[in-house]
Amino acid sequence: LEYSPPHFTEMAKDSTSAQTGVLSPAGSIISLAEQSAGLLVLAVLMMFTYALFFQVPYAGFDWTATNGRVLKVFVEGPLKADDRLIRIGPITLTDFAADLRQIAFDRARPGDVVPLLIQRGGELLEIQWAFPGFNQNELLYRLSTQFWLAYLFWAFGETALLLLRPKDARWRLMIAFNFITAIWLAAGTISHWHVWESALTTRAAMWLSAPVYLHLHWNFPKPLARLPKFVWPTLYTAAALLAAAQWFQLLPEPLYTYCLSLALLGSFVLLGIHFAHPAQRPDVRLVLVAGALAVVPTIVTGVFFSALATQLPTANLFIAASA
């Protein structure tokens, strides 16, 4: 992808100027695809948000699927925070981690008693857990999760799609960066429950994110150097093949996290190199400010709802006032 890149701050100039002429059929299809992309991504985010509040089991606790540690308990019962789950009903943690389509508490109804095998202080215990179903504290806790952040990235991507010009490689990369990040954030919110293919979607999207992140930060605000033409197509092809392999659960579980971590580290290194050029510093600062605007409100919202969820009387009062 080659272009003559203006500064990022210049991409917004003349974004509202009309272009005369009739689009060719191919141009019309491309334009329709561009305008539809934001709506399609928004539909995916709304699907996972619906799953978060209406499909993920209200089990009465939250936990980490990687090691089974109980993070929070929302209802009265024998389970405690920091207990380690070994088995949920007939499903062992090992089987659950091995099959990312396996769902815990599947078809459980409020009042059902589910046996849990837990480890507490080095001792194995089997407890009888009354599946609570919907409860107010767990709802508030879910409101504190990262699903808000997904919509902020979507908003940044949609803004870039509609307002930034010219429509060059950086424009496409800016949109792809925000949209694909929004998808894995939304799916990642519920991925530890494996509901609606969320775990596989998260991992596949992270594989696809890696070349996008590196490609964007190599070219933004200006390309660091001219690379051989095969470099980026090769990286994208490899990422697509790895994402497909992940979808069929053919890869070792932690491999996708290493890939994303390297891509994020590489992106920061590339931004640092760009920042070393005085002419590019305003654009790099703009990226950092946008990132802060996306993350800080989400952290504040998360702390607020998480605090409500830990105080039952306050949570009940909040729900009553909202109703």
N, C-alpha and C positions, 0 to 999 in steps of 0.2 A: 504494500500500500504506500503509494508515494503522493505527496502533495507539497505545495508551497505554503507552509504554515504561518499564519499571522498569530499574534499573541492571543491568549484566551480572552482577554478583555475586549479584543476587537471582534470576537465571534458574536457578541451580542449586538454589535452595531448593525443598523439597517435591517434588523431581523423582521421588522414589520413592513418593509418595502415590498410592494407587490411585483410579481414577475409575470410579464405578459406572455402570451403564446399558448398554444394548445399542446397538451402532453400527448405523446405517442401512447399506444396501448400498453407497451412495456413500462413506460414512465408512469402511467396511471396505476398499474398494478403495484409498482414499487411504492408510489405515494400512498396507496390504500394500505399496504402492508405496514408502512411506517406509522400511519395514524392509528392502525389497529393494535400495534404492539403494546402501547400503554394500556389499552383496555383489556387485552388478554392477560397481561401481567397482573393488573388490578384484580381480575377475576380469580387468578390463582391465589393471590393474597387473601381475598375474601373467603375462598374455599377453605384455606387452612385456618383462618380466624374462626370461621363457623365450626370447624372441627375442634378447635381449642375449647370452645365454650359449650358445644352440644354433642360432641362425639367422644372426646377423651373421657375415660371413666372418672367420675368423682369418687376416688377411692378413699378419701379422707387423709391422704398423705402425699407428699411429693418425694421423689427419690432419683438417684443417679443410676442409670441403667448399666454403666460401665463397671461399677463395683458394688451396686446394690445398696449403697448407703442411703438411709432415710434422711432427707433434708429437713422436712417440716411435717408435723402432725397437726391436723386441723380439727379433729374430733376426739372425744373421750374414748379411751380404749387401752389395751395392753401394749401397743406399739409406742416406741419412744424415738425421738430424734437421735441420730447417730447409730441406731440399730442397723445391721447389715442383713438385707434380704438374701436368703439362699434359695427359697422356693416360694412361689405364689400359686396356691392350689396345686395342680399337677405339673406346673411349668417351673423347671429349675432355671436359675439365672444363667447357667451355661447354655441351655437350650434357647433361652430368650435372646441372648447375645448372638448366637450362631444363626438365627433366622430372623431377619429384620422385618419379616411380615407376620411374625408371631405377636399376638395381642394379649396382654395380661387383663384379667377380669372381664374377658369377653363374655357377653350375655349375662353378666352379674346384675342383679336387681337389688334395690334398697332393701336391707334387712337380711339378705343372704349372708350366711356365715362361710367365710373362705379361710381355710387353714393356711397359715404362714409359717414357714421355717425360717428363723432368724438367728443371727449370731450377735450376742451381747456380752461384751467383756470377755471374749474367748470361750463363751459357753453357747452351745446350740440349744435353742428353745423352740417349741412349736406352740403357737398361739392361735386362738380362734378370733378372726377379725370379722366384725359385723360390717359388711359393705354399706356405707352410709348413703350413697347417692348424692344428689345435689346438696351442697351446704354453703352457707354464706362466706365463711372464712376462706374456703378454697376458691370461690369465685373471685374474691378480692385479690387473692394471691395470683391468680391467672391474669388479672388486670395489670399486675406489676411486671409481667414478662416482656420479652423483647419484641412482641408483635407490633407495638407502636413504631419501633425503629424501622421495621420493614416498610411501613407506609411513608415514612420520611424519605427513605431512599427512592421509593417509587415516585414521590413528588419531585425530587431532584431530577430523576430521569425524564419524567414527563415534561418538566420545565425545559430541560435541554432539548428534548425532541421538538417542542413547539416554538421555542424562542431563540435558541442559539443558531448562529449561522457563521460561516458557510457549512453546507452539508458535506464535510470532508471526512477523512478517516478518524480524526479526533472526535468529531461530532458523534459518529457511530460508536466509538469506544466509550465516550462519556455516558451515552445512553445504556450501552450493554453493561458497563460497570455498575450502574445504579440498579438496573432492573434485575440482573442476576444476583446481586447482593441481597436485594429485597426478597427474592424467592427463597434463598437458603436461610435467611433470617426467619421468614414466616414458617417455613417447613421445620426449621430447627427448634422452634418453640415447642413443638409437640413430638419431635423425632424420638425421644426416649420412650414414648408410648407406642411407637410403630403404627399409629393410626393413619389410614388413608395414604399409605406408601410414603409417609413423611420422612422416615429415616433414610430411605433410598433416594428420595428427591433431594434431601439435604446434601448427601454425599456426592451425588452426580453433579449438582449445581456447584459444589465447591471445586470439583475437578475442572469444570468448565470455566470457573472464575479465574483460575491461575493464569492462563495465557492472556486473558482480557486485562487483568490487573497489571501484568508486566508490560504488555503492549501499550496500554494507556500511559503509564508512567515513563515509558521510554520516549514517547512522542510528545508528552505534555510538559511544559508549554511549547517546546520546540524539540524536534528529534535530536537525540544526542549524537547520532551518527547514522550513516546509511549502511544498513545490514544487507547481506545477500537475500535475494527474493525468496529463497526456500525456507528461511528461518521461521517466520510467523506461521505460514501454512503448515509446516511440520509440527510446531507446538500445538496448534489448534486441532490438527488431526489426532495427535497423540492424546490430547485431553479428551476428545470425543470418544476415542476407543476405550480409554480408561473409565470414563463415565458410564459407557455401555457395560463394561465388565463389572463395574460396581453395582449397576442395576441388577445384574444377574448373580450378584454376591460371589464373585470369583476372586476378589482381592482381599488381602489381609485387612482386618478392621481398622487399625490405626493409620494405614498408609495415606488416606485422603487428608488427614489432619497434618501430616508432615508436608504434603504438597501445598496446602493452603498456607501453612506457617511460612514456608520458604517464599511463596508468592508475596505475602504481606511484608516479610522482611526485605525482599528485593524491591518492592514498591517504595518503602521508606528510604532505602539506599538510593534509589533513582531520584526520588524527590530531593534528597540531600545534595545530590550532584547538580540537579537543576538549580537549587537554591544558591549554590556556589557562584552562579552567574548573576550578577546584579540586575541585569535587565529582566530576568525571569522571576525575581523574588516576589513582586506584587501578585503574580498569578499563583505561585506556590502558597503564599499567605492566604489567598482566597480559598484554596482547597482546604487548608488547615482550619480556617474559620468555619467553612461549611461543615466540616467534620464535627467540630465542636458544637455547632448549632443542632446537629442531628443527634449527638450522643447525650449532651447534658440534659435536655428536657426529658429524655427517656429515663435517665438515672434518677432524676428528681421524682418523676411519676412512679417509678418502681419502688423507691424508698417510701413514698407516701402510702401506696396501696399495701405494700408489705407490712408497714407499721400497723395499718388498720386490721390486717388479717391476723395479727398476733394478739389483738385485744378484742375478745368476743363481745363485750357490751358495746364497745365503740363501733365494731363492725355491724352489729344489729341495728344500732341507731342510724348508721350511715345508710344501710339498706332501706330502713323504714322511711328516712327522709327522702331518699331517691324515689321511692314508690309514691 
